[in-house]
Amino acid sequence: MALRIRSEKDLGSGLLYLLLGSAGLSIALDYGFGNAGRMGPGYFPMVISGLLLFLGVVTLARSLLIEGSPITTVNWKGLILVTLSVCLFGMLLMGAGLPVALAALILVSAKASEKFALGAKAIAAMFGLVLFCALVFVKGLGVPMPLVGAWFSGILAP
Amino acid sequence: MEMLSNLWLGLSVASSLTNLGYCLLGVFLGTAIGVLPGLGPVATIAMLLPLTFGLPPETALIMLAGIYYGAQYGGSTTAILANLPGEPSSVVTALDGHQLARQGQAGRALATAAIGSFIAGTVSTLLIALFAPALAAVALQFGPAEYFALMVLGLIASVVMASGPLLHALGMILVGLLLGMVGTDVNSAIPRYTFDVPMLADGINFVVLAMGIFGLGEIAANLENEGERTLLTRKVTNLMPTREDWKRILGPIARGTALGSVLGILPGGGAALASFGSYSLEKRLSKEPERFGKGAIEGVAGPESANNAGAQTSFIPMLTLGLPSNSVMALMIGALLIQGIQPGPSVMSEQPALFWGLIASMWIGNLMLLVLNLPMIGLWVRMIAIPYHFLFPTIIALCAIGVFSVNNSIFDVYAMALFGVVGYLFRKLDAEPAPMLLAFILGPMMEEFLRRTLLFSKGDPSVFLTRPLSAALLSVAAGLLLLVVLPSVRRKREEAFQED
């Protein structure tokens, strides 16, 4: 029986377990194992990492032996835009303020959809959402998010 | 009669104007978010959780419970009207419910779901009031060895109940346990896996993890198949079931309630398994099984009652043992911890108002669902009709603000983005994230109980087998694991999760 990859999903998860297990194990080596009666901080993590490594090997072996389904195409565009939009929100929130950060998040993430088109309806919905969040979270619940960010405070200071 | 006085105390707590108001708000918001396609109860609760931070503990928990029931009912609504089950437990509701909707009978299906849920909710609330104190009394006898064994059983059970491949569920558990280790070790005060990032000293925030994996990861996955939606926007009419319907649905409701109540208590059980089980049961008992899948009202009544009963009784292990039996309960425990309450058997005796107030509010929440949702069905239909490309940026925005508000930390926002990517990759690999969240919550507790057990026994692990209760729990866990490895059981399990 020729060895070939029969299940891409098993291969992927097997590699993931091996990666996490070996990282977990090598880092935990510094923590002190102790012994069963007096467990060091490294005891439990090392046991878990060890089990993860074992499972990784089993899963890899399975990927060569048992037929499975291939990994479906990764929607890179959607994934990257969604992630980017959240990161932009994080970067802009304190500096530029909530409305700008939200607008960036909405505009960038909406690009991930095939169907989104920037029209009057979309812009109105965006303004509505920004207004809603400002009223509910900042005014209502008192979440400390600036409405006008630090970058503009010189210009627009109240 | 102690039960009655306890329930009375609970009712008096739950029916204070504030608590009633927050319960109503929770049910309303939970349904509103829950009907949005692609958002299950876990994502809904994670998103709305920050709203409860400023509230007193019992009010917060009452509101969260309301959100949970609302989200679950909202999920059924979407399953029936748009054939888009937001979570595993409403998958089977979609089978016959959506067929009914296509035949113009959406009103009957929705009303049946609501009535079934309410009856199931009422019965299981009484069951909780009856059995929770007894279970808590038993739990007070538990030592660390028993707790550890129980957690092992819970994790193994969640592997068995997970719908994906077994091996991947096991892997997800280990990944979750490892993620749970991040942060400062309580015994030695040594920071573990923190990479010198001060924000990780307290560990990964579970809201961040849940919102990233269940919120963002889900969205990225949903974006792959945009446009495959068949919403029935026709007006929903004929809400009340006919006399003929009542005859058909009462049996399934009773059986679904019984099945769901039992399965909900089991670790790893809860709503999803209950609804699958009830559907197969009704199909088997039916005189005309060929009607199932083509719009059989029994196929809505049974599973909907079962999943509500299961959702309810899964509170029992959470409240009495401090053990989450599914990811929703894991979120509830997280919420309790944020409120400074350590869930466990002592909650009932030390915080009777909280405990009984929550139980009474379960019933009130179910009543609200019944009276609130049927008249408001027009609003829910309109919410389902919002196109996804308007919806998902809104969800991302609410997740980002929600995560930020937990600790007012920008770092958490970035961490959520990272877990979104992780969650998407897990989905690509067929690895179900629910067991991981469970293990993440249980991890630190398990380590602590293991450490204490072995400290007392001076490192001798045989203590797990010489203490009868822990030995029993562990052998059940081992038995479960063996069972699912057997090929015949495995085939059955796969069948049960592919009922279509």
Interface residues (C-beta under 8 A of the other chain):
Chain A: K9 D10 G12 S13 L16 Y17 L20 G21 G24 I27 A28 Y31 G32 N35 A36 G37 R38 M39 G40 P41 Y43 F44 P45 I48 S49 L51 L52 L55 G56 V58 T59 R62 S69 I71 T72 V74 N75 G78 L79 V82 T83 S85 V86 C87 F89 G90 L93 M94 L102 L105 I106 S109 A110 A112 S113 E114 K115 F116 A122 A125 L129 C133 F137 L141 G142 V143 P144 M145
Chain B: P50 L51 G54 L167 H168 L170 G171 L174 V175 L177 L178 M181 D185 N187 S188 I190 R192 Y193 L216 I219 A220 A221 L223 E224 E226 G227 P387 Y388 H389 F390 F392 P393 T394 I396 A397 L398 C399 A400 I401 F404 S405 N408 I410 V413 Y414 M416 A417 L418 G420 V421 Y424 L425 K428 L429 D430 A431 M446 E447 L450 R451 L454 L455 S457 K458 G459 D460 P461
